[in-house]
Amino acid sequence: MNWLTISVLAQVILGTSAVFDKILLGRKFFNPFVYAFWLGVLGVFSAVLLPFGFQAVSFQLIGVAFLAGAFFILAIFFLFYALDLSEASQTLPVIGGISPLFTLIFSYFLLGSWLGSGDLAAFLIIISGALILFAVEKKEIRKSALFLILLSSLFFGASNVLSKIVFEAGNFVSGFFWIKIGGVLSALLFLVFKKYRRQILDSSRRNLTSHYFLYLANRIYAGIGSALVGLAIFLSYQPALVDAVQSFKYVIIFLAALVLLKERFYGKILVGKLLATIFISFGIFLIAVIGYARAIPIDKSRPIVWGLTYSTKFAGQLGLNWQEAYGKILAELKPKKVRLVAYWDEIEKERGSFDFSKTDWLLQKTKEGGAPVILAIGLKAPRWPEFHAPDWARSMSVEDRENALREYLKKVIERYKNESLIESWQIENEPFLRFGERLKRGEDFLEREISAVKSIDDKKPVLITDSGEFGLWYKAAKKGDVFGTTMYRKVHAKALGWLFGNIEYPIGPEHFRLKEKIIRFLINDFTKKFIVIELQAEPWSKIALEKITYDEQIKLFSLDYFADTIRYAKETGFDEYYFWGAEWWYFIKEKYQDSRYWNFAKTIFNQ
């Protein structure tokens, strides 16, 4: 059972316990302060866990545990005072929204831990749900109550993070016991104050005798929930997520109020509570999905094939001799596989006149090293401006241009269908992604191109690609014999680049593992080959690379980031990757005498 399941179960217990608490407090069985006192003292029952794994820990760790327990009692103390000044429907959701924020902040400073992008999104969705519950209430919260709520949230956050520190240094049973004993000792300190001691003793004499068993039973029940929260913190990588999941308790309270207490909600309040329930439930679902993605196993010892894409156009754009550069790449880097591009606007500069000399040379040169080739063909091909139509085809009608395109495709396939070096045809490049220059496409253009290619060569598989970050993958994976995804991490966003410059996509390797699982299920094909056709290994700049300084280029894509990209790629679980950037490695080696990227890539290809 993972931490999320345990945490949700804990909130079900605590939520139903809170419903009973509402009955008890509503009938004035207990003074709220006394209630907090007994909540702390009853922590002594944590001793029942000692036979299940208690071990000795250092006095220093016991001190941290006592502090965690004391902070928890202080949080409860301020919580119940806030409840005494305001409605529970106001106080509890605000704490549910603020306490996780304090936990996250303390985690950052004390644990050096933050949330991944997906977890952060889920976290914000959940606490938004909690704050919606507060927003729909008609009454304004008093400033004094708000101050107490902030104090309670602060101490809850500190207690959660200190508890995590204790758990990481020892085991769960020992840590939980000492934390609860810290709470017991802190609660007993209240007896030092005559005013509080009198309230506790008077309340016990008046109320506890007649309702003792109800109270004790509910405290034991809630204690189980509390222990499960501790276990969830122990198992989780980030206590802020466990704290955020506490908002599910309010969903349970809302549903219990409807079903058990027969409370009725109308208008804005009903809509708000339903909306909050959706937010909180969806946030928890999102955490579960992300957790599942992280748990998808990958074979870390699997053999990985490292290839690269080579573009004669990009080499020329960088001012390189494209033949010399490609020869050096093959001879020195020795990639295991290569993707080449048969650009339409280079092969058929004049309509009906086909010049294959450049593609012939590339294939012949590649054959010397024996690296298998993916040959990319189509209107949309690798490298800017994406659409590579001859000038004469741009002014054509869509139908005429598509017909001319298929004629070019047929000529390419007829010429190279018997070339054993070519292992697959890539038809179009990310055909479903709207990016770069755009030319209007004909209806069912991709299906017609695939059909045209297969009518001439039905032996070599067809590769269809899609964006790793924005593509849905389904159509591309369904239509192709092989599917290829791109993998870019740091880009210049067109919409936000003016404000933030280059940004890193907030997605982890698990994004690709999960996406592959889902798509394979949807297309009902668990054996189809999935590869990474473009693995970013060069800077992404809003200005052409050859027009920015060397320092700017290195800042946009450092060698350390290159190494981290390799780590990231391996964790996505694929077994075939094609680098995007070999021309740039050669460019900075020749122009700036920086061979670090070149040499690093060489070590990757030699693995």
ZAMARGU-4260 file (C-alpha; in steps of 0.2 Angstrom, whole numbers, plus 5000, padded with zeros to 4 digits):
<rodrens>
0) 5000/5000/5000 | 5008/5017/4995 | 5008/5033/5004 | 4993/5041/4995 | 4981/5026/4998
5) 4986/5027/5016 | 4984/5046/5017 | 4967/5045/5009 | 4961/5031/5021 | 4967/5042/5035
10) 4957/5056/5029 | 4941/5045/5028 | 4944/5040/5046 | 4948/5058/5052 | 4933/5065/5042
15) 4920/5053/5049 | 4928/5056/5066 | 4926/5075/5064 | 4908/5072/5060 | 4906/5064/5077
20) 4917/5078/5085 | 4905/5090/5077 | 4891/5082/5087 | 4901/5082/5103 | 4906/5100/5102
25) 4890/5106/5096 | 4881/5098/5111 | 4894/5107/5122 | 4901/5090/5129 | 4918/5097/5129
30) 4927/5114/5131 | 4937/5116/5115 | 4953/5119/5125 | 4950/5103/5135 | 4947/5094/5119
35) 4964/5099/5113 | 4972/5094/5129 | 4965/5076/5129 | 4970/5074/5111 | 4988/5077/5116
40) 4987/5066/5132 | 4979/5051/5123 | 4995/5050/5112 | 5002/5039/5126 | 4992/5025/5118
45) 5005/5026/5104 | 5015/5014/5115 | 5004/5000/5108 | 5015/5000/5093 | 5031/4997/5102
50) 5031/4978/5100 | 5031/4981/5081 | 5048/4988/5078 | 5054/5000/5092 | 5072/5004/5091
55) 5084/5015/5101 | 5087/5032/5093 | 5099/5046/5098 | 5094/5059/5111 | 5096/5072/5098
60) 5083/5064/5087 | 5071/5062/5102 | 5073/5080/5105 | 5067/5084/5087 | 5053/5071/5089
65) 5048/5080/5105 | 5048/5097/5096 | 5037/5089/5082 | 5025/5083/5095 | 5025/5100/5104
70) 5022/5109/5088 | 5007/5098/5084 | 4999/5101/5101 | 5002/5120/5098 | 4994/5119/5081
75) 4979/5110/5089 | 4978/5123/5103 | 4977/5137/5090 | 4965/5127/5079 | 4952/5125/5093
80) 4954/5143/5099 | 4950/5148/5081 | 4935/5136/5081 | 4929/5145/5096 | 4929/5162/5087
85) 4923/5156/5070 | 4913/5143/5061 | 4921/5126/5058 | 4916/5128/5040 | 4927/5143/5039
90) 4942/5138/5049 | 4945/5121/5044 | 4946/5124/5025 | 4957/5139/5027 | 4969/5128/5037
95) 4968/5115/5024 | 4973/5128/5011 | 4987/5136/5021 | 4995/5122/5031 | 5001/5113/5016
100) 5010/5129/5010 | 5019/5131/5026 | 5024/5112/5025 | 5030/5115/5008 | 5041/5130/5013
105) 5048/5121/5028 | 5052/5106/5017 | 5062/5117/5005 | 5072/5125/5019 | 5074/5110/5031
110) 5073/5095/5019 | 5080/5103/5003 | 5064/5096/4995 | 5052/5103/4982 | 5038/5097/4971
115) 5040/5091/4953 | 5029/5100/4941 | 5015/5088/4940 | 5014/5086/4959 | 5015/5105/4961
120) 5000/5106/4949 | 4990/5093/4959 | 4995/5102/4975 | 4989/5119/4970 | 4972/5111/4963
125) 4969/5102/4980 | 4972/5118/4991 | 4962/5128/4978 | 4948/5116/4982 | 4950/5119/5001
130) 4950/5138/4998 | 4934/5137/4988 | 4925/5129/5003 | 4930/5144/5013 | 4925/5157/4999
135) 4907/5151/4998 | 4904/5154/5016 | 4893/5169/5019 | 4901/5175/5035 | 4917/5185/5036
140) 4930/5177/5046 | 4936/5188/5061 | 4954/5195/5061 | 4958/5187/5077 | 4952/5170/5071
145) 4962/5172/5055 | 4978/5176/5065 | 4975/5160/5075 | 4972/5150/5059 | 4989/5156/5052
150) 4998/5151/5069 | 4989/5134/5068 | 4994/5132/5050 | 5012/5137/5054 | 5014/5124/5068
155) 5006/5110/5058 | 5018/5113/5044 | 5033/5113/5056 | 5027/5098/5064 | 5025/5089/5048
160) 5042/5092/5042 | 5051/5089/5058 | 5041/5072/5059 | 5048/5068/5041 | 5066/5072/5048
165) 5063/5060/5062 | 5056/5046/5051 | 5070/5047/5039 | 5083/5046/5053 | 5075/5031/5061
170) 5060/5020/5058 | 5041/5023/5059 | 5037/5015/5075 | 5051/5023/5085 | 5048/5040/5077
175) 5029/5040/5079 | 5031/5035/5097 | 5043/5049/5102 | 5033/5062/5092 | 5017/5057/5102
180) 5026/5057/5118 | 5032/5074/5114 | 5014/5079/5112 | 5009/5071/5128 | 5022/5081/5138
185) 5017/5097/5130 | 4999/5094/5134 | 5004/5090/5152 | 5013/5107/5153 | 4996/5115/5152
190) 4992/5109/5169 | 5005/5120/5176 | 4993/5135/5173 | 4980/5136/5186 | 4966/5143/5174
195) 4969/5129/5162 | 4970/5115/5175 | 4954/5121/5183 | 4945/5120/5166 | 4952/5102/5162
200) 4947/5096/5179 | 4930/5104/5180 | 4926/5098/5162 | 4931/5080/5167 | 4920/5080/5182
205) 4905/5087/5173 | 4906/5079/5156 | 4918/5065/5155 | 4909/5053/5166 | 4893/5052/5156
210) 4901/5052/5139 | 4918/5045/5142 | 4916/5029/5132 | 4909/5039/5117 | 4924/5051/5118
215) 4937/5037/5121 | 4930/5027/5106 | 4931/5042/5094 | 4948/5046/5100 | 4955/5029/5097
220) 4947/5029/5080 | 4954/5046/5076 | 4971/5040/5083 | 4971/5026/5070 | 4969/5040/5057
225) 4983/5050/5065 | 4994/5035/5065 | 4990/5033/5046 | 4995/5051/5043 | 5011/5048/5051
230) 5014/5032/5041 | 5010/5042/5025 | 5023/5055/5029 | 5035/5042/5033 | 5032/5034/5016
235) 5030/5049/5005 | 5044/5059/4997 | 5036/5076/5001 | 5026/5079/5017 | 5017/5094/5009
240) 5008/5082/4998 | 5002/5072/5013 | 4996/5088/5021 | 4987/5093/5005 | 4978/5077/5005
245) 4970/5082/5021 | 4958/5092/5011 | 4949/5076/5007 | 4943/5075/5025 | 4932/5090/5021
250) 4925/5081/5006 | 4920/5066/5018 | 4913/5079/5030 | 4902/5087/5017 | 4896/5070/5011
255) 4893/5064/5028 | 4883/5080/5032 | 4872/5077/5017 | 4869/5058/5021 | 4871/5056/5039
260) 4867/5073/5047 | 4853/5077/5034 | 4860/5094/5031 | 4854/5104/5016 | 4865/5115/5005
265) 4858/5127/4992 | 4863/5139/4979 | 4881/5146/4979 | 4886/5136/4994 | 4880/5119/4986
270) 4889/5124/4970 | 4905/5129/4979 | 4905/5113/4989 | 4903/5102/4974 | 4916/5112/4964
275) 4928/5110/4979 | 4925/5091/4979 | 4929/5090/4961 | 4945/5100/4963 | 4951/5090/4978
280) 4946/5073/4971 | 4954/5078/4954 | 4970/5084/4963 | 4972/5067/4972 | 4968/5058/4956
285) 4982/5067/4947 | 4994/5063/4961 | 4989/5045/4959 | 4992/5045/4941 | 5009/5053/4943
290) 5014/5041/4956 | 5009/5027/4945 | 5019/5034/4931 | 5034/5035/4942 | 5032/5017/4947
295) 5032/5011/4929 | 5048/5000/4929 | 5062/5003/4917 | 5076/4991/4913 | 5092/5002/4918
300) 5103/4988/4911 | 5094/4988/4894 | 5105/4991/4878 | 5102/5008/4871 | 5105/5013/4853
305) 5111/5031/4851 | 5109/5039/4834 | 5108/5056/4827 | 5099/5067/4814 | 5110/5076/4801
310) 5103/5091/4791 | 5113/5097/4776 | 5102/5113/4777 | 5107/5117/4795 | 5125/5113/4792
315) 5125/5126/4778 | 5116/5138/4789 | 5130/5137/4802 | 5142/5141/4788 | 5149/5123/4788
320) 5155/5113/4773 | 5140/5100/4774 | 5150/5086/4767 | 5166/5088/4778 | 5155/5090/4793
325) 5145/5074/4790 | 5161/5065/4786 | 5169/5070/4803 | 5153/5065/4812 | 5153/5048/4805
330) 5171/5045/4807 | 5174/5052/4824 | 5158/5050/4833 | 5152/5034/4825 | 5134/5035/4828
335) 5125/5018/4829 | 5110/5025/4818 | 5107/5040/4807 | 5092/5050/4802 | 5094/5059/4785
340) 5082/5071/4776 | 5078/5070/4757 | 5072/5088/4756 | 5059/5091/4742 | 5065/5109/4738
345) 5083/5102/4736 | 5078/5087/4725 | 5065/5095/4714 | 5070/5113/4713 | 5062/5114/4696
350) 5046/5104/4693 | 5049/5087/4685 | 5068/5088/4687 | 5074/5078/4701 | 5092/5079/4708
355) 5097/5065/4720 | 5115/5069/4720 | 5115/5076/4738 | 5105/5061/4745 | 5115/5049/4735
360) 5131/5056/4743 | 5124/5055/4760 | 5119/5037/4759 | 5135/5032/4751 | 5145/5040/4764
365) 5134/5033/4778 | 5137/5015/4770 | 5155/5017/4774 | 5152/5016/4792 | 5137/5004/4790
370) 5125/5014/4801 | 5107/5010/4797 | 5097/5025/4790 | 5080/5033/4793 | 5076/5043/4778
375) 5064/5058/4781 | 5053/5063/4766 | 5038/5074/4764 | 5033/5092/4764 | 5036/5095/4782
380) 5053/5089/4787 | 5066/5091/4800 | 5074/5109/4804 | 5067/5126/4801 | 5056/5132/4793
385) 5047/5115/4795 | 5039/5116/4778 | 5051/5113/4764 | 5042/5116/4748 | 5050/5121/4732
390) 5046/5139/4727 | 5036/5133/4712 | 5025/5123/4723 | 5020/5137/4735 | 5009/5146/4724
395) 4999/5130/4719 | 4982/5126/4724 | 4982/5114/4739 | 4976/5099/4728 | 4989/5102/4715
400) 5003/5104/4728 | 4998/5088/4736 | 4998/5079/4720 | 5015/5085/4716 | 5021/5081/4733
405) 5016/5063/4731 | 5025/5062/4714 | 5041/5067/4723 | 5038/5054/4736 | 5036/5041/4723
410) 5052/5046/4714 | 5062/5045/4731 | 5055/5028/4736 | 5058/5021/4718 | 5076/5026/4719
415) 5080/5020/4736 | 5068/5005/4739 | 5081/4992/4736 | 5094/5002/4747 | 5097/4990/4762
420) 5105/5003/4772 | 5088/5012/4774 | 5078/5003/4787 | 5063/5014/4787 | 5054/5029/4779
425) 5049/5044/4789 | 5034/5052/4781 | 5032/5070/4786 | 5039/5077/4802 | 5027/5079/4817
430) 5012/5080/4804 | 5000/5084/4818 | 5010/5098/4827 | 5006/5116/4822 | 5023/5124/4822
435) 5034/5134/4811 | 5029/5140/4794 | 5012/5133/4788 | 5006/5128/4772 | 4988/5122/4770
440) 4987/5103/4768 | 4974/5092/4759 | 4961/5081/4767 | 4968/5065/4773 | 4986/5070/4766
445) 4995/5058/4778 | 4985/5043/4774 | 4987/5046/4755 | 5006/5049/4757 | 5008/5032/4767
450) 4997/5024/4754 | 5008/5031/4740 | 5024/5025/4748 | 5018/5008/4753 | 5011/5005/4735
455) 5030/5005/4729 | 5038/4998/4745 | 5028/4988/4757 | 5043/4980/4765 | 5051/4994/4775
460) 5041/5001/4790 | 5034/5018/4790 | 5039/5030/4804 | 5027/5043/4810 | 5032/5056/4823
465) 5024/5068/4835 | 5028/5081/4848 | 5033/5073/4865 | 5027/5088/4875 | 5011/5094/4865
470) 5007/5079/4854 | 4993/5067/4858 | 5003/5053/4850 | 4987/5043/4846 | 4985/5047/4828
475) 5004/5046/4824 | 5006/5029/4834 | 4990/5022/4825 | 4995/5026/4808 | 5014/5022/4808
480) 5023/5005/4809 | 5035/5014/4820 | 5031/5029/4831 | 5044/5042/4835 | 5042/5056/4849
485) 5053/5072/4851 | 5060/5076/4868 | 5064/5094/4871 | 5067/5101/4888 | 5073/5119/4887
490) 5065/5130/4874 | 5061/5148/4870 | 5042/5149/4872 | 5034/5161/4859 | 5020/5167/4870
495) 5031/5169/4886 | 5049/5171/4879 | 5049/5190/4880 | 5045/5189/4898 | 5055/5173/4904
500) 5067/5170/4891 | 5070/5151/4888 | 5060/5140/4900 | 5061/5122/4904 | 5046/5111/4902
505) 5039/5106/4919 | 5038/5088/4915 | 5048/5073/4921 | 5053/5057/4913 | 5038/5049/4920
510) 5027/5059/4908 | 5034/5049/4893 | 5033/5032/4902 | 5015/5035/4906 | 5011/5042/4889
515) 5018/5027/4881 | 5008/5016/4892 | 4991/5025/4888 | 4994/5026/4870 | 4999/5007/4868
520) 4983/5003/4877 | 4972/5014/4866 | 4979/5008/4850 | 4979/4990/4857 | 4997/4987/4852
525) 5010/4983/4865 | 5024/4977/4853 | 5025/4992/4841 | 5042/5001/4841 | 5043/5017/4850
530) 5058/5028/4848 | 5064/5046/4852 | 5067/5053/4835 | 5073/5070/4842 | 5083/5072/4858
535) 5087/5090/4861 | 5106/5092/4862 | 5108/5110/4856 | 5103/5127/4862 | 5085/5133/4857
540) 5086/5151/4853 | 5074/5164/4846 | 5088/5170/4835 | 5098/5159/4823 | 5112/5151/4833
545) 5126/5157/4821 | 5120/5175/4825 | 5122/5174/4844 | 5138/5174/4854 | 5147/5159/4860
550) 5143/5163/4878 | 5125/5165/4875 | 5125/5148/4866 | 5133/5139/4881 | 5122/5148/4893
555) 5107/5141/4884 | 5113/5123/4884 | 5128/5120/4895 | 5138/5104/4895 | 5131/5099/4913
560) 5113/5101/4905 | 5119/5090/4891 | 5124/5077/4904 | 5108/5079/4913 | 5098/5077/4897
565) 5106/5060/4895 | 5101/5055/4912 | 5083/5061/4909 | 5082/5052/4893 | 5087/5035/4900
570) 5074/5037/4913 | 5060/5039/4900 | 5063/5020/4896 | 5065/5020/4877 | 5079/5010/4869
575) 5083/5021/4854 | 5087/5039/4854 | 5092/5051/4840 | 5102/5067/4845 | 5097/5084/4838
580) 5112/5095/4838 | 5127/5085/4830 | 5130/5100/4817 | 5131/5112/4832 | 5144/5101/4841
585) 5155/5102/4826 | 5151/5120/4823 | 5157/5126/4841 | 5172/5114/4840 | 5178/5121/4823
590) 5173/5140/4826 | 5176/5142/4845 | 5188/5127/4848 | 5176/5120/4861 | 5177/5101/4859
595) 5169/5097/4875 | 5151/5093/4868 | 5159/5083/4854 | 5170/5073/4865 | 5155/5070/4877
600) 5144/5064/4863 | 5158/5052/4858 | 5158/5044/4875 | 5139/5041/4873 | 5140/5033/4856
605) 5154/5022/4862 | 5144/5015/4877
</rodrens>
